[in-house]
Structure formats: C-alpha cells, structure tokens
Amino acid sequence: MLTVELLRLKAKFGKDKISLSFLGDLMQDLAFPLDVGDIETLMNISRSVLRSKCGTGLLPTELKSLSRTVVESWLLSIRPDGSLGEVTVMVKGGAAEYAPPRGEEGEEDRTGRTRMVEGRPGRILEGVLYKLLPEDRSLKQLVGNSHIKVALFDAMLDKASSGEGWKDAKLYYTKRLSGVYPAYSRLAAHLNQAGVQLLACRKVIGENLRSQLESHGIKVIHRLGTSNFHRMVRMSGGNTMTSVHSRIERSDLGTISSCDLVEMDSAEYINFNSPGSGQVNLILESLTEENGEELRIQVDKCLTTLNNLVLKDGQLGLPGGGCTESALSIHVLANTKMDSRARKGLSKLLIKTATSVLKLNTTEAYIDSKHGHLWRDGELERCCCGLVNHDAIDQSTVKYNCSELLFTDVSVEKPKKISYSKQRNVVIDAAALKTAAFYTAEELAGNLDRVGMLISC
C-alpha cells in the first residue's frame, strides 16, 4: 500500500517534492531504547509482529500465550557463548496430537529440553527432528543411547543410480552399476574402525552402501536436505566430508548427546539433541493449511525481529499500532519548510497508512496534538499502541479527527516524544525494521517508476 500511494503522489506533485527518505531521521527522533533482557519487552515485540496479520487464525486470547512460547524458543536457541542459534518452525494442521518423550509435562528431562506446557498453542523441542520412514525402523535401536558418534557426508553415496525421476506417481532409478562398489566396502570398514555409530548424509545413500554399513552396526539417515543437514552439522559439531574417498579422523566426528523417540500426528520422529547447540524446534498447530502457512511466516518474522534486536544498532523501538505513522504525519504537517501541497499529500499518505494498520475508518480515528498518537473512537483509556494513557492527555490537548486532517487545512505543532518504561501489553515495533520498510517502499516506488518510463518508451 505504501509503495502504491507513494507512486501516485510522485506522479501528482513531482518526484523531487515527495520523498520518504527524510522520515528515517524523524523515526530516529521518535525511537526509544529497549531493554532486550526484559521478558515483557520481548513479549510486546513478539505480540506486535504476530497480530500484524489476521490470516493466522489466532484468537486474541492465544496471542499472549503464543508470544511467550515464541520468546521462550528464541531464548532457548541462544548458545552458552551468547551466539544466536536457529529456531525451526513446524506447523501441524488441525489439533495435532503430540506425545512428549520421557518425563513429566512442563518439566525438563536429563537433556535439558523444554517440554510441552499444557494450555499453550505451541511446543518446544531442542535438537533436530528426523521423521522415520519404513526403512528407518532400525534407528529405534539408538533411542536412549548417549554420546553417539556421527559421520557427516555432503555427497551422493549411491553409485547404483545415475538418475532418477517420476513415472505414474512412482520414483524410478536409472541403474548404472551392479555388484559391490569397492570404495563403499572400504568406506564401511573405515567408519567401523573409527567408531562411527551413525552416518548422516544430505543426499542419497544407496542400498549397496546402506547394507554394508548396517552389517557393521552403523545406522543411516539420508535425504536430509540442505537445511536439516546443516542443522545436524551445527548440533553435532562434526566436520563435513564431501567424498567417499575421504579419510575420517576421530576429530572429524560429531557427537550427539541423546536420542529420543517423539510421536506427532501418528508419525514417529527421532529427536537428536546436544544441549547448548542452539538448534530448537517450535511446533505449532493450525486449523487450516492457509492459516498454518500465514502463522509460520509471521512466527519466522517474529524470530527475525528478535534476532535484529540484539544487534548493536537494533535495540531501539517505535510505537506500533499505527502510532508511529500518525506521529510522522503531524511532524510533516508542522514542517512549514516543505511545499504546502506536497506536505499535505505526504501527511495524507501517512494517515492512511496509520489507520490501515488496525483497519480503521478515518472518521473513527483521532490523533492527539501532544504526542501525535492514534486513538480509536470510543477508546478513552489508551492510544492504539498503549504507550499513552488518558491521564497523560491534559485538557489543552486537541484530538484531531483523521478525516479533518485529510480534507481540511489544520494548523498543528510538532508533537512531543513519548518514553517507554516497560509497560505491559503494549504494541512496539523494532525501529530498524520499521525504518527499513519505509526505505524499501521508497526504493520500490523509484524502480516501478523507471519501469513505467521504459514501457512508455
């Protein structure tokens, strides 16, 4: 919306008179420092991101509990040395059944893994989950073992096939080699001698090598894909081998501290874990597939926002709920150095953006003259972001109706900056992401304008 409206303004008033770039400095003036060590601040940020899309299917009562679960999973992913780990979001359709591994619900087991807490719309498991296929039943023999030595291969370990494809909904292989491949025999013997208990491969392990490995008691997991394979590497701490001819030293092997069996949606998973590795799974439930995809996207955005907050220049916040845009609109109206028509047009753009955040009609929204925050018609206690209470508004403060600001000339003064003191249940946006959104809209509008010029030529 911001990009489209900006294009219209540029076409109406000229490219040089309308720009969002100077709003970055204004947002820095409105920004306030955040304490990322405060759990309420993190939950406020998390809630703000989760509620920004209505397609997630979340009820208002579920937002608070889910935001806490997201923050807990993010905190669990932080490694002991302070470096950031990774949270993988899994969304199950319907009321997914979940059977946690050993231990009581809501407690921690011997691996330090956080368990399901009854009543929350999310579950947290530390480690890497591998879904068991019919041919992987032998992996259950590893359940309950500790300090499992794992070899990690990023190579195609299937000399018996030179290609694959689909025919009549069946996967077929083009055979290239029959008999025993000598390199596989040497590799299996070498891994056995090195004390390997598990071979993890990003690509395919053929039946030839698989049978030889299992004859030595070495279990196999393959077709991990890029994401899960790299998670396994980071979790186990081993070195990646890229050739069947690689000579593996004991120092190249990774270590998995524990292996447990987890049941979800009538499917079985092996949970490989090493505490402190920073690999965490957040398992969510959704009523429909569409809601589930929206929920996964929003939770990923929430985790990205939390990561950005711990960056050196990222620990600043801005009022959410449209209050930043409404404050910017008052700042623009008070800037008499701008062209009057351009100033009015840019202010209208910001007011429309502010009211669209909460899907408000402009006749139902007000902006106070003291702080420039957005108020919903009939809401007397707090502004839309919750940072300004009614007690902070004195009798001299004017509340401008948004429709009045859109269609009439109103003289306004520069609003005052609001402070943040760790209030509960408020809407806060990360300043870095909000500022980047305005810069992105400006860049996209410029690119689309140039594309339009090229088409017209």
C-alpha positions in Angstrom: 0.0 0.0 0.0 2.8 2.5 1.0 4.6 2.0 -2.4 1.4 2.4 -4.5 0.3 5.5 -2.7 3.8 6.9 -2.9 3.8 6.4 -6.7 0.5 8.3 -7.0 1.9 11.2 -5.0 5.1 11.3 -7.1 3.0 11.4 -10.2 0.8 14.2 -8.9 3.3 16.5 -7.2 6.6 15.5 -8.9 9.4 13.1 -8.0 11.6 15.8 -6.3 8.9 17.1 -3.9 7.7 13.8 -2.5 10.2 11.5 -0.6 10.2 9.2 2.4 13.9 9.2 2.9 13.9 12.1 5.4 11.3 10.2 7.5 14.2 8.0 8.7 15.7 10.8 10.7 12.2 11.6 12.2 11.8 8.0 13.2 15.2 8.1 15.0 13.9 11.1 17.0 10.7 9.1 17.9 12.6 5.9 18.8 13.3 4.9 22.4 15.8 2.4 23.8 14.7 -1.2 24.6 15.9 -3.5 27.3 16.3 -6.8 25.5 16.9 -8.5 28.8 13.3 -7.7 29.9 10.9 -10.6 29.1 7.9 -8.2 28.9 9.6 -6.1 26.2 10.4 -9.2 24.2 6.8 -10.4 24.5 5.5 -6.9 23.5 7.6 -7.1 20.3 6.6 -10.6 19.6 2.9 -9.8 20.0 3.1 -6.8 17.7 4.5 -8.9 14.9 2.1 -11.8 15.4 -1.0 -9.6 15.4 0.0 -7.7 12.2 -1.6 -10.3 10.0 -5.2 -11.5 10.6 -4.8 -14.6 8.4 -3.0 -16.6 11.1 -6.3 -17.8 12.6 -5.2 -16.8 16.1 -7.8 -15.7 18.7 -6.9 -12.6 20.8 -6.6 -14.9 23.9 -4.0 -17.0 22.1 -1.7 -14.1 21.2 -0.2 -13.7 24.6 0.5 -17.4 25.2 1.9 -17.9 21.8 4.1 -14.8 22.0 5.6 -16.2 25.3 6.2 -19.5 23.6 8.0 -17.9 20.7 10.2 -15.8 23.1 11.0 -19.0 25.1 12.0 -20.9 22.0 14.2 -18.0 20.9 15.9 -17.7 24.3 16.5 -21.5 24.3 18.3 -21.1 20.9 20.9 -18.7 22.3 24.1 -20.7 22.9 26.1 -20.6 26.2 28.7 -18.3 24.5 25.9 -15.8 23.6 25.8 -16.5 19.9 22.4 -16.9 18.2 21.1 -20.3 17.2 18.2 -21.3 15.0 14.5 -22.0 15.6 12.8 -24.2 13.1 9.0 -23.6 12.9 6.8 -26.6 12.2 3.0 -26.1 11.7 0.7 -29.1 12.0 -2.8 -29.0 10.6 -5.8 -29.4 13.0 -5.5 -30.3 16.6 -2.2 -32.1 16.3 -1.5 -34.9 18.7 1.8 -34.7 20.4 3.4 -37.2 22.7 6.5 -35.8 24.5 9.4 -38.0 25.3 10.3 -39.2 28.8 9.5 -37.0 31.8 6.5 -35.0 33.1 4.8 -32.3 31.0 6.1 -28.9 31.7 9.4 -30.2 33.2 12.8 -30.7 31.8 14.4 -34.1 31.1 18.0 -35.1 31.5 18.9 -33.4 28.3 17.6 -30.0 29.4 15.0 -29.9 26.7 11.9 -27.8 27.3 8.7 -29.8 27.2 5.1 -29.2 26.2 3.2 -27.0 28.6 -0.5 -27.7 28.8 -2.7 -24.9 27.5 -0.2 -23.2 25.2 -0.6 -23.2 21.4 3.0 -24.2 20.8 5.5 -26.9 21.9 9.3 -26.6 22.1 11.8 -29.3 21.5 15.6 -28.8 21.5 17.6 -30.6 18.8 16.9 -31.9 15.3 13.9 -33.9 14.3 14.1 -36.7 11.8 10.9 -38.3 10.5 11.1 -42.1 10.5 10.4 -43.8 7.2 9.5 -47.5 6.9 13.1 -48.4 6.0 14.4 -46.4 9.1 13.0 -48.7 11.8 16.4 -49.9 12.8 17.1 -46.3 14.0 15.0 -47.0 17.0 17.9 -49.0 18.4 19.7 -45.7 19.0 16.8 -44.4 21.3 18.1 -44.0 24.8 21.8 -44.0 23.8 24.1 -41.1 24.7 27.3 -39.8 23.1 26.6 -41.2 19.7 29.4 -40.7 17.2 28.2 -39.4 13.8 29.9 -39.0 10.4 28.6 -36.3 8.2 28.6 -36.6 4.4 27.6 -34.0 1.8 27.9 -36.2 -1.2 25.8 -38.6 -3.3 26.6 -42.1 -1.9 24.6 -44.1 -4.4 26.7 -45.4 -7.3 23.9 -47.8 -8.2 21.9 -45.0 -9.9 22.9 -42.3 -12.4 19.5 -40.6 -12.4 16.0 -40.6 -11.0 12.6 -39.3 -12.0 8.8 -39.8 -11.6 6.6 -42.1 -13.7 3.0 -42.8 -12.9 3.4 -41.3 -9.4 6.4 -43.7 -8.7 10.0 -42.8 -8.3 12.4 -44.7 -10.7 16.2 -45.0 -10.8 18.4 -45.4 -13.9 20.8 -48.2 -13.0 24.5 -47.6 -13.7 26.4 -50.1 -11.6 25.7 -53.7 -10.5 27.7 -55.6 -7.9 29.7 -54.3 -5.0 31.5 -51.0 -5.3 35.0 -51.4 -3.8 35.1 -47.8 -2.4 31.9 -48.4 -0.4 33.4 -51.5 1.2 36.5 -49.6 2.2 34.4 -46.7 3.5 32.2 -49.0 5.6 35.2 -50.7 7.1 36.9 -47.4 7.8 33.8 -45.9 9.5 33.5 -49.0 11.6 37.2 -48.8 12.7 36.7 -45.1 13.6 33.8 -46.0 16.0 31.0 -44.4 14.0 27.5 -45.2 15.1 25.5 -43.0 12.8 26.1 -41.8 9.2 24.1 -38.6 8.3 24.0 -37.7 4.6 22.5 -34.7 2.9 21.8 -36.6 -0.3 21.1 -40.3 -1.1 22.7 -43.3 0.4 22.3 -46.4 -1.9 21.2 -49.8 -0.8 24.6 -51.2 -1.6 26.4 -48.9 1.0 23.5 -49.0 3.4 23.5 -52.8 3.7 27.3 -52.8 4.3 27.0 -50.1 7.0 24.2 -51.8 8.8 26.2 -55.1 8.8 28.8 -53.2 10.9 26.1 -51.9 13.2 26.2 -48.3 11.7 22.8 -46.6 11.4 21.9 -44.4 8.5 19.9 -41.2 7.9 19.9 -39.7 4.5 18.0 -37.2 2.2 18.2 -34.7 4.9 18.3 -31.7 2.5 20.4 -28.6 2.9 18.6 -27.1 5.9 18.4 -30.1 8.1 21.8 -31.3 7.2 23.5 -28.0 8.2 21.4 -28.1 11.5 22.8 -31.6 12.1 26.3 -30.3 11.5 25.9 -27.4 13.9 24.2 -29.6 16.5 26.8 -32.4 16.5 29.9 -30.2 15.9 31.4 -32.6 13.3 33.2 -31.8 10.1 31.6 -32.4 6.7 33.0 -35.0 4.3 32.5 -34.4 0.6 33.8 -37.6 -1.0 33.5 -41.3 -0.5 37.3 -41.4 -0.5 37.7 -39.0 2.4 39.8 -40.3 5.3 38.0 -39.6 8.5 39.8 -38.9 11.7 38.2 -39.2 15.1 38.4 -35.4 15.4 36.1 -35.1 12.3 33.3 -37.0 14.0 30.4 -35.2 15.6 28.7 -36.2 18.9 25.0 -36.5 19.6 24.3 -36.4 23.4 20.9 -38.0 23.3 18.4 -39.7 21.0 14.7 -39.9 21.8 11.5 -41.1 20.1 8.8 -38.5 19.6 5.3 -39.1 18.2 3.3 -36.4 16.3 0.2 -36.8 14.1 0.5 -40.6 14.1 4.1 -40.3 12.8 7.3 -41.1 14.6 10.3 -38.9 14.8 13.8 -39.3 16.2 14.9 -36.4 18.2 18.7 -36.0 18.1 20.0 -33.5 20.6 23.1 -31.9 22.1 22.2 -29.3 24.8 23.5 -25.8 24.1 23.8 -26.4 20.3 21.3 -23.6 19.6 19.0 -25.9 17.5 15.4 -25.6 18.6 12.1 -26.8 17.1 8.9 -24.8 17.6 5.8 -27.0 16.9 2.6 -25.1 16.3 -1.0 -26.1 15.4 -3.3 -24.6 12.9 -6.9 -25.2 11.9 -6.3 -24.9 8.1 -3.4 -25.2 5.7 -3.8 -21.5 4.7 -3.8 -20.3 8.4 -0.8 -22.6 9.0 1.3 -21.0 6.3 0.4 -17.5 7.4 1.2 -18.5 11.0 4.6 -19.9 10.0 5.5 -16.8 8.1 4.6 -14.5 11.0 6.4 -16.6 13.6 9.5 -16.5 11.3 9.2 -12.7 11.1 8.9 -12.6 14.8 12.1 -14.6 15.3 13.9 -12.4 12.8 12.8 -9.3 14.6 14.1 -10.7 17.9 17.4 -11.5 16.3 17.7 -8.0 14.9 17.0 -6.5 18.4 20.2 -8.0 19.8 22.3 -6.4 17.1 24.5 -3.4 18.0 22.3 -0.8 16.3 19.0 -2.7 16.7 18.0 -2.1 20.3 15.6 0.7 19.6 11.8 0.6 19.5 9.0 2.6 17.9 5.3 2.9 18.9 3.2 0.3 17.0 -0.5 0.1 16.1 -0.2 3.0 13.6 1.0 5.5 16.2 4.4 6.0 14.5 2.8 6.8 11.2 0.3 9.2 12.9 3.1 11.0 14.8 5.1 11.3 11.5 2.0 12.8 9.8 1.8 15.5 12.5 5.6 16.1 12.1 5.2 16.6 8.4 2.2 19.0 8.8 4.3 21.0 11.2 7.2 21.3 8.8 6.5 24.6 7.1 9.7 24.4 5.0 8.1 21.8 2.7 5.9 22.7 -0.2 2.4 23.1 1.2 0.7 20.8 -1.4 3.4 18.1 -1.1 3.3 18.4 2.7 -0.5 17.8 2.7 -0.2 14.9 0.3 2.5 13.2 2.3 0.6 13.7 5.5 -2.5 12.1 3.9 -0.3 9.1 2.9 0.9 8.6 6.5 -2.6 9.0 8.0 -4.0 6.4 5.6 -1.1 4.0 6.4 -1.7 4.6 10.2 -5.4 3.8 10.0 -4.9 0.8 7.7 -2.8 -0.9 10.3 -5.9 -1.5 12.5 -8.3 -1.4 9.6 -9.9 1.8 11.0 -12.1 4.2 9.0 -10.6 7.7 9.1 -13.8 9.0 10.7 -13.3 6.6 13.6 -9.7 7.6 14.3 -8.2 10.6 16.1 -4.7 11.9 16.5 -3.7 13.8 19.7 -1.8 17.0 19.4 0.5 16.4 22.3 2.2 13.2 21.2 0.7 12.6 17.7 -0.5 9.1 18.7 -3.5 7.4 17.1 -6.7 6.9 19.1 -9.7 4.7 18.3 -13.1 6.4 18.5 -14.7 5.5 21.8 -11.4 4.3 23.4 -10.7 6.6 26.3 -8.1 4.7 28.3 -5.1 4.2 26.0 -4.0 5.1 22.4 -3.7 2.3 19.8 -0.1 1.4 20.8 -0.9 1.6 24.5 2.1 3.8 25.4 0.0 6.9 26.0 -2.7 6.7 28.8 -5.6 9.1 29.0 -4.1 10.5 32.2 -1.2 11.8 30.1 -3.5 13.9 28.0 -4.3 17.3 29.6 -7.3 19.4 28.8 -5.4 21.6 26.4 -4.6 18.7 24.2 -6.6 18.6 21.0 -7.7 15.4 19.3 -7.8 15.8 15.5 -10.2 13.6 13.6 -8.3 11.9 10.8 -10.9 12.9 8.2 -10.5 16.5 9.3 -6.7 16.3 8.7 -7.2 14.7 5.3 -9.6 17.2 3.8 -9.1 20.5 5.7 -6.2 22.7 6.5 -5.3 22.4 10.2 -2.5 24.2 11.9 -0.5 21.9 14.1 2.6 21.9 16.3 5.5 19.4 16.5 4.4 16.6 18.9 6.5 15.6 21.9 8.4 12.3 22.1 6.9 9.5 24.3 9.1 7.4 26.6 8.9 3.7 27.2 9.0 2.3 30.7 8.5 -1.4 30.2 4.7 -1.3 30.1 2.7 -4.5 29.8 0.5 -5.4 26.8 1.7 -2.5 24.5 2.4 -2.6 20.8 6.0 -1.9 19.9 7.8 -2.2 16.6 11.6 -2.7 16.1 12.9 0.7 14.9 15.4 -0.9 12.4 12.7 -2.9 10.6 10.2 0.0 10.6 12.8 2.3 9.1 13.9 -0.3 6.6 10.2 -0.7 5.5 10.0 3.0 4.6 13.3 2.9 2.7 12.2 -0.2 0.8 8.9 1.5 -0.2 10.9 4.5 -1.5 13.2 2.2 -3.5 10.4 0.1 -4.9 8.4 3.2 -6.0 11.5 4.5 -7.8 12.1 1.2 -9.5 8.5 0.9 -10.6 8.5 4.5 -11.9 11.6 3.7 -14.0 9.9 0.5 -15.4 6.9 2.6 -16.3 9.1 5.0 -18.2 10.7 2.2 -20.1 7.4 0.7 -21.0 6.0 4.0 -22.2 9.1 4.5 -24.5 
